[in-house]
Amino acid sequence: MGILRSEQMQHGTLVLPIDRARQFIDLIGANTKMQFEDMNARDLHRPYKKYIQRLDEMERILRFLLQELTKVPSAEVVKNNVDSFLERADDYRLDQVEARLKQLYHDFIQFKENNATLVSKRNAAAEEGYVVQTAIASMAHVSRPPSRRIGQSRSREGDDFEFTASRHLLDDEEGVGTGHRALDTMFSNIAGVIPQADQDRFARTVFRATRGNTFTHFQQIFEPMQDPKTGLEVHKSVFVIYFQDHRAGSAVSAMSEKINKICSSFGVNTYRWPTSRESAEEMRVRILKEVEDQETLLKAHEAYVKGEAHSLLEPTRFGGNSLIEEWRLFCIKEKSIYATLNLFEGHMNLRASCWYPAAEEDQIKALLVQHSSTKHGHSSAMLVSDRSPPRKSPPTYIRRNEFTGMFQDLVDTYGLPRYGEANPALFTVVTFPFLFGIMYGDIGHGSMLLMIGIYAVWKADELKFSIPELYAARYILLMMGLFAVYVGFLYNDFFSIGFTLFSSRWQAPPGEHKPGHVVTYEPAPWFDTRNEGGTGPYPFGVDPAWHGAQNELVYMNSMKMKLSVILGVSQMVVGLCLRFANAIHEKSPTDLFCECVPMMVFMLCFFGFMDYMILYKWVTAMDNPPSIINSMIAMAMWGEDSNPMFGASLPRVLMAVCMLSVPCMLIPKPLIKLMQHQDMPRLRRALGQIGVPYDMLPQGRAHAHGNGEGARAFGNARAPPVDEEACDLLREEEEEEFDFAEMAIHQIIETIEYVLGTVSHTASYLRIWALSLAHQQLS
């Protein structure tokens, strides 16, 4: 059936030798389509759980390595060449890849620790250097100028005042008395480096803990430093805390101890504050040499790490992925294989129930036999098809190709069709881009979208993995561009400019036309406005005379509104036709006559009649054209139409038929199901007399791979001809108990949903008109 309906599925059992199970699953996954049932769902026995755990650990290591590689400058992982990997996937072995990953994980952990150690030492040396620079700047700021004599010129009096005002109160006239030496013994300081984010909080904590008996000075470090743990850049500042200290010898004061505890709690690094400018200079020279040595070691370590990373980033072959990407794809593939093997049961041989397309049964069996014959002396795999259909409903498998794949995804977003149901994706291939063209019909805008679609189709191989979203949507973009251009010609709209491709059917009246005056165009003399067999309207699209007219908006508004309603009703009728096809395919006369026929009658008698009046009014000239809106209101309200199009009786007859179709949708189906349920004991007795199990009955809508016959031979006996719909109901009875109240409620809900849905959907299609009109006015 392919695209129109889901594939006919066959149920069977796949038996695999336990020693070669992985190879067979790999072969099946690469060449066939098969869905397995979980044979261990009850006891949750997973024989290959250890392999899954190993692969999870390997994936964790890969994520760690990829994160570390992002820190390497100019590191780029070559990926997205999945086809190249699948061709050489057999080159990799789980044990070898696992051992290599563990070794690399250990190496990179060591690299990370060594790098953190080197960065910490480099940062410590640099921080101590900034502390020394701050100390040198502080000592230079408080250095005193030489003493001056009293008889200096009056022009230096300002300098004398500044020098005098900055002297210590306890110094003598020479500036170096006992007072200065006393201050040196009374005050002490603690210096270090702290992140700027903690600077204010640190200052408040010190101030409160010491009760204001300290003074903290901060000096910003403009160059950021690298955090050895996170690798992020951190801005820091040098701090110096001055406090009164009466230390004698090596004793530590309570104030000093308290400040050191605060520094420890904030995790800041403290450094020795130089005692003199000479010692500060010596420390600066030593620290610069130490920083230079640490930078050399760090660069050598980074070069070594780059060399190790290069082996992981280099493509394994021409057109292939990086080695680390190959390992990642290998882990994904192996994990899928072992997850599938966890669904099997057995010890000597693994077996699992499976579904597969009936058309591929011979191909699958031939594939298994061919692969089994390549290994002489080994057990082989086999696929055993079920003779009797299973009770479970088969899965839905719809074939797709590159063109229909995106449209199928759109349909599946709203709901996956049941097994054997008609697939609306085939119609969506045309309706979705066409409705887009109706909403955004413009030759210019459509051409731009068309060029994007053509480029995506042309460069499909390059976009397949680089921009997978554009690759998947390339055909839908192409179709949307084509229909937008086509509808743009229908609207005769190119960036709000009309083309005169044919002769206009409207002409300006002869004579002079003054600027600013309104000119009323008249039909051309050869234009047959009465549709009496003469020259008709504009051959294709909208007449260019409407562009720029004062009543252009009124005309386009009416045309697009009616066009959207016609398209909406037409699409709903197509959906009902698919429902007819499903009922016929499932051989369900109840659904056909009690649902499909009343639904179609309701749709055509009300909304179909409305569309017919629109089309009739378009092609028929009338002196006094009726209002379709007033006619539909009068029809629905059972009122009097002052200007009917087809007389007063026809709308009333059609409305009566619509009203009668509603109970036809509501009442018969639950009653028929109830009678079939009451007839089940007779059917069971008839089957029991000849020894026929119910699961050997001909298949109806639940399983569509029966031959459709009403009777089947069983040895010398023959099953009586029975209704296939009753057989399906009998199978449903085995699975769940029949409840008439539930059936009736379901039918009531479905009837109300359909009646109200037709009205709401018709109104929803008016969005096409609104968006099209908005696009026209905005462009």
N, C-alpha and C positions, 0 to 999 in steps of 0.2 A: 504493500500500500504506500509506503514511503512517506511523502509529505502530506498527502490528503488525509490519511488516517495513521494511527500508530501501527507499528509493526506487529504482525502476528507472532506471539510469544509461545515458546514451548518450555515445559517444565521437565527437569531431569535431575540426575544425580551424577556429580563428578567425583571420580575415584582417582586418587593420586598416591603413588608410592612415597612413603615418608622420607626416603633418602633423597628423592629428586623433586620434592614438592615445590621448593622454591623456584627451580628452573621452569617447571610447568606453569606456575602462576605468572612468572615473568613472561613466558611465551604467550599465554592467554591474554594478558593485559596489553601486550604490544600488538596483537593481531586480530583480536575479536572483541565483541561486546557481550558481557556476561554479568549478571547480578546474582550474588550469593545470599543465601539465608543463614542467619546465625544459628548454628546447631548447638551452641553452648549457652544459649540465653538463660536457661533455667539454672544450671549449676555454676555458671560464670567461670568455667574452666578455660583458661587461656594458655595453651601449650607453648606459645612463642612469646610469652610476656617478657622473658629475659632479653630477647633480641630487641624488643621495643624499648626497654629500659636502657640498653646499651646505646641505641640510636638516639634516645632523648639526651643522654649525656654527651654524645658526639655533637648533637645540634647545639647544646649549651656551649661547648668548647668553640664551635664555629662562630657563634654569636660573640663570644669573648674575643676571638681573634679578629673578627671583622671590626669590632669596636676599637681594638688596639691599632688596627691598620689605618683607621680614619685619622689617627694622631700623627701618622707618618706624612711628611710633606709630599705633595704631588703624587700621592698614592691613589690609583684608580683601578677598581676591580672590573675586569672584562667579563661581562655576563650577557644573558639573554640569548645565547646560542644553544637553545635546548636541543634542536635537531642534531647538532654536532655531538652533543653529549650522548644522546641516545644511540648514535652509531657506534660509539666506543665505550658504552657503559660496562661492557663485559671485561674491560681492562682493569677494573677496580675490584678489590676483594675486601670484605667487611673487616676481617682481622687486620689486614695490612693498613687500611685507612684508619682504623681505630688506634693502632699502635703509633702511627705517625702523628695523629692528632694529640694523643696524650703526651708524646715527647715534645711537640711544639707548644703545648699548653704549659708544660713544666718550664721550657726555655723562656717563654714570654712572661711567665710569672717571675722568673729570675731577672729577666730584663727590666720588668716593671719595678722590682724591688731595688735593683742596682741604680736605675734611673732616679728613683725617689731618694736614694741615699746621696747620689751625686748632686742632685738639685738642692737637697737640704744643706749639704756642705757649702755649695756655691752661694745659696741664699744667706747662710750664717756669716760667711766671709763678707758678702756684700753689705749685710745689715751692720756688721761691726764697722765696716768702712764708713757707712753713713753716720754712725754714732761718732766716730772720730772726726769726720768733717764738721759735724755740728759742734763738737767740743772746740775745734780749732777756730770756727767762726765766733763762738761765744767768748773765747779767750782774746781774740783779736778785738772784739767789740768793747771789752772792759779794760783793755790796756791803757795805761796812763801816759800822757805826753810828758816830756822833760820839764823840770821846774824853770820858771821864768823869774827874772829879777823885777824889783819893784819899779825900777825906772824905765820900763818899756814904754813904747809910744801908746798914745791914747787909742790908736786904731785897733789894738789887740785886746781892748778891755772886754769885748764880748766873749772872746775865747777864754780869757781868764775867769770870767764868771761861770762859763760852762764847766771848766775844769774844776773850779772850786765847788760848784754845786754837786758834782759827781763824785767827790772824794768821800771816803769813809769818815764817819764822825769821830772815830777813835784814832785815826791816823795823825801823825805829827806833821809838821810843816813840810818835811821832805817826802811825805806820802808813803813811807814804808816803816811806820813805827810799830809799836806793840799791838795796836788795835787790829791791824790786818792779820798779824799772826794769831791773834786770839780768835778772829772770825774763822780762820782756816781750821782751828781745832774745834769750833762749836758747831759748824754746819757740815752736812754730808749730802750725798745724792745717789740716786739709782737711775741708770739709763738703760734703755732698751728700744725695741721696735714693736709696734702694734698695728693691726689693720685699721684703716681709717673708719671702717664701719663700726668698730668698737671703741673709737676714740672718745666720744662724748660719754658713753656709759662708763668707761674706765676712769675718766676724770671725776665724774660724780661719785663713783664708788670710793676712790682714794680720798676725796674731800670729806665725805661723810664718815669714813672709817677713822680718819685722823683728826676729825673735828676741826678741820680748817687749818691745821698746823703744818701744812705742806703747800708747796707751790709747784704746779706741774706745767712744764713748757713742752709744746709740740712743734716739731719741724717736719713739714710734709716732704715725702720722697716722691718726686715727680715720675720716676720710671717705675712701672708696675713690675711685680715679681711673680714668678710662676709657683703655684701651690704644688708641692711635690705629691700630694695625695690625689687631687682632682685634676691637676694640669691646667686649671684656670688661672687667669691673671688676677692678682690681688694688689690693690693700692695700699701702701703702708705709710706710717709716719714714725719719726724718731721722737721719743719722749724722755724727758729728764725731770725727776722728782727731787726737789730740794727740801730738806727737813733738818731740824735741829737734832744733833746727835752728841751725846757725852760719852762716846766709846773710849775705853781705856785699853790700849793694846788690841788683843784679838777678841775682846768681848763684843757681843751683838746687842744693841739696844732693842727695847720693846717696839719702838717706832719702826726701826729697820725690819724687824721680824714681821711686823704686821704688813708692811708694804710688800715684802717679798711674797707673803702668802696671797695677797691680792694679785700680784703678777702671775703667780702660779695658777690661780683659779681662772684667769683669763687666757692662759696658755701663751703668754708673750715671752719673747726671748730677751734676756737681760745681758748687758755687756759692761765691762769695766770702763769707767770714765777716767780718762787720762788726768794725771795730776798737774802736768805742766805742758806748755806748748812744745817743748823739745821732745818730751816723751810721746806726745800726740803725733808729731811728724814721724818719729821712728815707727810707731804703730801703723801709720798710714802707708808707709813704704812696704812694710811687711805684709799688710793685708792686700795691697794691690798685687803683690807677687802671688799670694795665695789664691786670689780670685782668678788670676790669669791661669794658674795651674788647674784649678777646678774647671774652668771653661774648656781647657784643652782636653781634659779627661771626658767631659760631657760630650764634646763634639766627636771624639773617637768612639764613644759608646753609641751615639746616634748613628754614626756611619755603619757600625756593625749591625745595628738593628735594621737599618735600611737594606743592607745586604741580605739579611734573613727574610725580610718582608718581600724583597724582589722575587725570591723563589716562589712565594705564594701568589704574587700578582701577575707573574709572567704567563701568557697563554700557553697551554700545554701543546698546542699544534696550530697550524694555520687555520684561521676561522673558528678556533675553539675558545673556550672560556678560560679564565684564570684557574689555577689549580684549586684554590679555596672555593671558588664557585662550583667547580666540578664535584668537589667533595660534598658541598651543600646539596646539589641536585641528586647525588648518589644517596645521601641520607634520606631525602624525601622519597625517592623511589623504593629503597629498601624498606622504609617504614610502611609504605603502602602495601608492599608484598606481604610482610609479616603480619600486618593488621588483617589482611585477607585470610591468611593461613590460620589466624586465631578463630575464624568462623568455622573451621572444619573440626570434625570429631573423629575418633579412632586412634589406634595405637600402631598396628602393623601397616595399615593403609588409612589414609585420610579420605574422608568423604563429606560432601556437603550438597544440599539441594540448591538448585540454581535455576535461573530463568535465562533464556537466550533466544534470539530471533529464530523462528522456525526455518527461515530461508537460509540460515548459516549453519544449520546442523551438520550437513555433510562436510562443509569446510572445516568446522571445529574438529570433527572426528578424524578427518584426514590429517589435520595439523598435529593432533596428538599421536597418531600412528606414525607419522613421519619422524617426529622428534624421538619417539620411543625406539624406533629402528636404528637410530644413530648410535645408541649405547647398547652394544651387544652384552648379554648376560645380566642386564638390569631389568627390573620389573617395569611394566608400562602403565600408562594412564588410560582411562576409558571414560566415556560419557554415555550414561544409560538413560534413555528417554522413558518417561512414564507412559504406560499404556493407557491408563485412565486419567482423565483431567483432574487436577487437584481442586480442592474446595476453595482455596484462596484465589482472589482475583489477580490476574497477572499485572505486572507493572507496565506503565506506559513508556514505550520507547519510540520516539519519533526521529527518523533520520533527518539530518540537516547537513547543509554544505556551507561554504563560505558566504554564499549570497543570502541564504535564508536563515543563517544562524542568528543574526541580530534581531530579525523580525520574530523568530521563535522565542528569543529571550523576552521580548516585549509581551508576547502572549502569556508566557509562563509566569511573568510578574503578576498578572491578574488571576491566574489559575491554570493548573495543568489539566489538560483534557483527560477524561476517564479512558480506560482501556477500550479501544475500538471506536471512540467518538471521533466525529469529524474534527479536523484540526483547522482552526480559523487562521493560522499563520499564513496559509497559502493566499488568502484574500487580503491579509494585512500587508503583504508585499506591495499591493497596489493601493489599498485604501488609506494606509497611514501616510505615505508621502503625498498622495493626492489631496487629502484633507489639509496637510501642511501647505501645499501649493494654493489651495483655496483661501487659506488665512493670510498667507504672505506672498500672494501672486504679484510679482514685479520682475520685469525682464532684467533690470540691472542688478537688483539684489539676488535674484535667482541665479544669474550668471556668476556672481561672486561665489555663491555656495557651490555651484556646479564645478567651478575651477578647483575648489578645495577637494571635492569628491574625486575629480579626475586625477589630481595630484596624489591623493591617498591611494587610489587604485594603481596608479603607475609606480609609486614607490612602496608598494605593499611589503616587499621583502625587507626593506630597510626599516619600515615602521612596525614590523611584526612584534619586535621585542623592545625597541626603543620607546615607542609611543603605542602601547597595546590598545588603549582606548580608541585612538584614531584608526588603528588598523581594523578593529572589530566593527567600527561604524562606517567604514569607507563606502560600502555599497548603499547603505541607507542615506548617507549624505549625497551620494551621486543621484539616487532616485528623487530625493527631496529637491535637489537643484534642478533636475529635469522637469519635474512637475511645477516648480515655482516659475520657471521660464515659460512653460506651456500655458499656465493660467495667467501669467503676465501678458502673453499675447491675447488671451481671451479678454482680459480687462483692458487691453491696449494701453499698458502702463509701463513706462520706462523712466524711473525716477520722477514720477508725476508728469511725464511728458507723453502725449499720445502720438502714435505713428499713423500717417495717412497711407496705408498700404493699398486701399481700394478707394473708389470714389465715394465721397460722403453722400448720404441720402438726405441731408439737410443743407439748405442754402439760405443765405441772407437775402432779404428782399431787395429788388433793384432800387437804385437811387443813392443819393449822398447820405452818409451817416455821420452825424456830428459827434465830436469827441465827448465822452461822458454820458451819452444817451444810451439807453438800453435798446439793443437790436434783437428782435424776435425772429429766430430762424424758422423757415417754413419748409415743409417736405418738397423735395425736388419734383418737378413735373412728371418725371418718368418713374417715380417711386410709387409702387402699388401699396398704399396704406390700408386698403380694404382686403388685401390678401385674396384677390380675384384672379390670380394667374399671371400677373405682370411681374416686373422686376421687384424682387423681394427686398428685405432689409440688408444691412451690411453683411457681407458674406461670412466674415470670421471675426468674432469678438465684438467689442463695443465700438460704436461709431465715434470717430475722433471729434465730431462736432460737439459731443457732450463735455469734452475736456475744457475747462475754463468757463463753462456756462454757469449762470447764477443758480440754476436748479440742478446742477450736477450732483450735489450731495443728496438731494431728494430722490433723484433717479437711481443712483448707485445704491443708496440705502434700501430702497424697495427691492431692487434686483437681487442684491446679495442676501437680504433677509429671506426672500422666497427660495433662493437657490440653496441656502443652508438647510431649510426645512425639507426640501425635496431630497437632498443628499442624505439627511438624517433618517427619514422614513425609508429610503431605499436601502440603507445599510441595515436597518432593523429588519426589513423584509428578507434580506440575505441571511441574517442570523436565524430567522424562522425557517428558511429553506434548509439550513444546516440541521435544525431540529427535526425537520421532516426526514432528512437523510439518516439521522441517528435512529429514529424510530423504525424506519424501514430496515436498516442494517441490523438492528437488534431484534427484529421480527416481533415487535410489541404493538399489536393492534390497539391496545388500551391507550398507550401514549399517543399513537397516531390519530385516533378518532376522538379521544376525550381531552386531548391537550393541544396537539399541533393544529388540527382543523379549526377549533374554536378560536385559538389565538390568531390564526391567519385571517379568519373572518372578522374578528374585532379590529385588527390592524387595517385591513383594506376598506372596511365599511366606514371607518371614521377618518383615519389619517390618509389612507389611500384616496378617499374621495376628496379630501382637502388638496392633495397634490394634483389630482386630476383637474380640479377647478383652477388651480394656478396655471397649469399648462394650457388648459383650454382658453383661459383669459388672455394668455400671451399670444396665441396664434389666431384668435378670433376677434375681428373688429366688432365692437359694440358701440351703439350710440349712447346707451346709459349703462355702463359696466357696473355690475353689483360689487359690493364690498364683501370680500371673502371672510374677513373677521366677523362681520355682522352675521353672515350666513352660518358660520360655525357656531357662534353663540346661540343663535336661534335654534340650530339643530340640537345642540346639547341641552338647552333649556326647554326644549319642546315648545318653542314660541313661534310666533308668526314672523316670517321674513318678508319685509316690505318689497324687496327687489330680488326674488330668487333667480338663480341662474338656470336651473333645470326643473322649475316648477316647485310647488309646495309639498307634493306627496313624496317625491323621491328621498329627500333628506330625512323625513319621518320614518319611512320604511327602513332606510339604512340604520338609523338610530335604534329602531326596534330590534333589528337583527343584532346590533352590537350588544344591546342589553340582554338578549336571549343567549348570546354566546358566553356570558359570564357564568350563569348556573351550569352550562354545559362543561365549563372548565372545572367547576367546583364540586359537583355532586357525583357524576358517574364513576370516576376512577376509584374513590374509596370503596364504593359499593361493589364494584367488580373485584377488587382485591379481597374484599370480605368473602364474596362467594367462592373465589378460588381457594381461599384459606379453609373454608368449610368443606370444600371438595377434596382436601388433601388426604383424609383417611381412606377414601375410596381409591385414590391413586396409589397409596401405599399398599393396600390390600391387593390391588391388581398386579403390582410389581412383585409383591411377596409370593404370589401364587406361582410365578414362573421363575422365582429366584434371581431377580435382576436387582442389583444394588442401585440406589438412586444416583450414585456418582457416575454410573455408566450411561446415564440418559444423554440425549443429544444436547449440545451446548446452545444456549441462547445468547443473551446480551452479556452474561457474566464472563463467558469464555467463548471467544469467537473462532476457535479453530475446529469446530465440529463440521460435519458434512451437511448439516441442515436438514437431514432426513427426519421424518416423524417416527420412524421405526428402525430398529437395529437388531440383527440376529445375535443370539447368545446360545451357541451350541445348536441343539435341535429346537429350542424355543425361540420365540420372537416377541420382542417387547411390543405392547400395544401402542398404536399411534396416539401420542399425547401432545397436548399443547406445550410448546417450548417455553412459553411465558409461565405456565404452571410449573414446569420443571425448575425454572429459575427461582420461583417463589418457594418451591420445596427445599431447594438448597439454602435459601435465606432463612427458612424456618429452622434448619439444623443449626444455624449460627446464632440467631437471635429470635426471640419470641415475637410473634405477630401481635401488634397492638392497634386496634382499629381507631381508637381515640387519637393516638399519635399520628396515624396516617391521615385522619380527617383534619387535624390541626395543621399538619404540613401542607395539605392541599389548599386549605384556606389561606395560609400565609403566601403560598406560591401564586395563587390567583390574585390576591390583593397586590402583591409585589409586581405582577405583570401588568395589571390594569393601571396602577399608579406609575409604574416604570415607563410605560409607553408615553404618558403625558410628560413626565419629568425629563425623559431622554430627548423628546422632541424639543422641549424648551432648552435643554442643554446644548443642542446643536446650534442654537442661536448664538453661541459663543463664537462660532466660526464667522458669522456675520459681523459680530462686534469687533473681533480681532482684525478681520480684513479691513473694516472701515477705519479702525484706529491706525493700522499700518499705512493705509492710503493717505490719511490726513497728516500723519507725522512725517511721511516721506516727501 
